[in-house]
Amino acid sequence: MAGTDYYAALGVSSNATSQQIREAYKKAALKTHPDRVPSDSSERPERTRKFQLINDAYYTLSDAARRRDYDSARTTFFGSAGTSAPGSFEEDEEIPDPNEQTGGGFPWSSFGFGAKAKNDDEREQFQSAQFGDVFEEMLKEEGMAENGGTPTGKFWSMVGGLSGGAMGFIMANFPGMLAGALAGNRLGAVRDAKGKSVYSVFQELPQSDKARLLSQLAQKVFSHAVGI
């Protein structure tokens, strides 16, 4: 377990820039997000644990003061072995529970959301807000969200065929797409989505639709990464 740390979790080196850390978080969060699998999937607990670590890592390393404090503790615990190579995090890698100390006594609980959240629900809220921020940024980069985080026609074209509920949002925001909605026989309950952000819409989608949308977004993000 030695050498597994926040830099390794994100797959970046210890001298990574703030932008490199943010980009790494986007990819790692998409890769490990629990909603990529059904709620009753046996993979869900492990994905939740890894997603939690990814969020703790980004929360810690994205802030200069927190990163400085973490680096000091990390050097003491890991020594020279703490220099992580880019891409060192793998889906099946053994990762310590951020809420527990490792055998050597490294204070994982002193960093990340575990240090500020009063309970699991509050921690989940912090993680959701953090992921929501980069989720909207990724959708902006794909032309699926406005600068204010509200959905665009391109966003609805992606989720429009997912569920009747999504069609309700489409009807509220894009009346011109009504004909297409009727043609596709996906005329869900009309809901007022005025002012809703893309992440708010995402959170209200059924689980299966969340998984599909995350997978489609991941495909786009990772295809850019390899230059496709």
N, C-alpha and C positions, 0 to 999 in steps of 0.2 A: 504494500500500500504506500510505501515511501515514494515520494515524487508525484503523487496524485494531489493536486491542489487546484486553486481557482483558475490559475493560468492554464493548467492542463485540462480542466473541465471545459474551458472555452476553446482550447486548441490553439492558443497563442503563446508567443514567447514572453518572458518577463519584462522585456523592453518594448512591448507592443504599444502603439500609439492609441489614443482615446478612440479614434475612428476605427482602427483595426479591432479594438475590443468590442465596439458597438456592432460592427458588421459580423463578428464572430458570434455574438450573442443572438443576432437575428437568425442565423443558420442553425445554431445549437438549439434554440428555443423551438423552431419549427420542427427540428428532427425529433425532439424528445417530448413535445407537447402531449399531455394525456388524452386530449380530445382527438388525437389521431386514431385512437382505437375505441371500441364500444365501452360503455360504462361498466359492463359486467365482464370485460376481457381480463384474462389472467395477467396480461401485460400491464394493466393499469397501475397497480401499486408501484412497480419498478419505474415506469415512466414518470409517475408523480414524484418519486424520490429524485430522479435525475433532473426533472424539470425544476424542482425546488433548488437543487444545487446550482443549476445553470443561472437561476435568478439571483441566488445569493452571491454567486461569483460576479455577475454583472453589477449588482447593486454596490458591491464592495469596490470593484476595480474602476467603475465609471466616475467615481468621485475622488478628486485628488487627495484630499485629507484621509479618507478611508483607505485608499490604496496605499498611501505612505505608511499608515499604521499597520496595515496588513503585511506589506513588504518587510517591515521590521520584524514582525513576529514570524513570518515565513522563513526569513534568513536564519533566524535562531533555531527553528525546528528542522528545516530541510537542509540547510547549509548549501553547498555547491550543487547538491542533487536537485535543488529546487528550480533549476533553469529548464523550463519546459519548451519543447519544440513545437512549432506550429502543427496543428492537426494531430496532436498526441491523444486527444480524447476520442474514444471509439464507443460505439453503441453498447458493446458488451464489456466495457472496462469496469473493473471493480472500483466503486466509488464509495468513500465513507459517508455515513449519515451525517449531514451538517449539524444535527442536534446533539451529536455525541462527540466525545473526545476520542482521538485515536490512541493506540497503545502508548505512544510517546508523549501523550498529554497535550497535543496541539489544540489550542482553544478555538475550535470551529465555531462554537456558539457565540463567540465574541464578535463575529462578523456576520454580514448578511442580514436578512430580515429577522432572523432568530433573535438578534440583539435588541430589536425595537418593537416586535410584535408582542402583544400581551397574551394572545392565544392563537390557536391554529386558524380560526376564522379571519382574524385580523391579518395574519401572515398571508393567507390566500388572497385577501383584498389587495395587499401591497404588491404581490406577485402579478395579479390580474392587471392592476393599473400600470405596472412597469411593462408587461408584455403588450398591453393595449397601445401604449405609446409607440413601440416599434412596429406593431402590427399595422397601425395607421400609416406610419412612415413607409413601410414596404408597399402598401396599397397605393400610396401617392406615387411612388417610384414606378408602379405598374400602370399608372393612369386610372386607377379605380377609386381614388378619393380626392376631394378638393383640398385646398390648403387648410381649410377649417376642419378637415376630417370627415366631412359629409360624403355620402356615396355619389358616384358618377354613373352615367349610363353604362359604362364598361363594367362597373362593379355589379350592377343589376343583371347584365347579360351573363355574368358568370354564375350568380346565385339564383337567377330567375327560374331555372328549371329544377331547382332543388326541392322546393316545397311550396304548398299552398300559402303558408305563412309568409314566405318570402315574396310571393306575388302580391300579398296585401301591402307590403312596403312599396313595391314597384308601383302599384296603382296610386298610392298616396303621393309618391314623389315624381312619377313619370307617367302622366295620363296618356301620353302619346303611345305608350307601350301596351295599352289596354287590349288592342286588337291582337297583338301577339300573345298576350296572356290567355285570351279566350281561345285562340287557335290551338294553344298548347294544352287546353283543358286543365289549367292549373290556377283557377280563379279562387284563391283562398279568401279568408275573411279580411275585409278591408280594415287596415289599421293606420292610424296617423303616425307617420314616421318623420314628420317635419322636425328638423333640427337634430335628429338622431345621428350619431357618429357611426362609421362603418363597424367599429368594435362593439357598439351597443347592439347593432343589428346582428352581428355575428353571435353575440352572447344569447340572443333570443332564438336562434335557429335550433332545430332539433339536433340531437347528438350526431346522428348519421350525416346530417348536412354539414355540421361543423367539421367533421372528419374529412369529408370530401373537399370542402373549401380549403382547409389547411393543406391537404395533399396537393391540390392544384396550385396553391400559392408557393409551396415548397418546390414544386417542379419548375416554376418560373424563376424563383430566386436561385436555385442551384444550377439551372441552365445558364444563367448569366455568369455565374461564378466560373464555369468552365469554358465560357466564351462561345456557347452555342447560339 
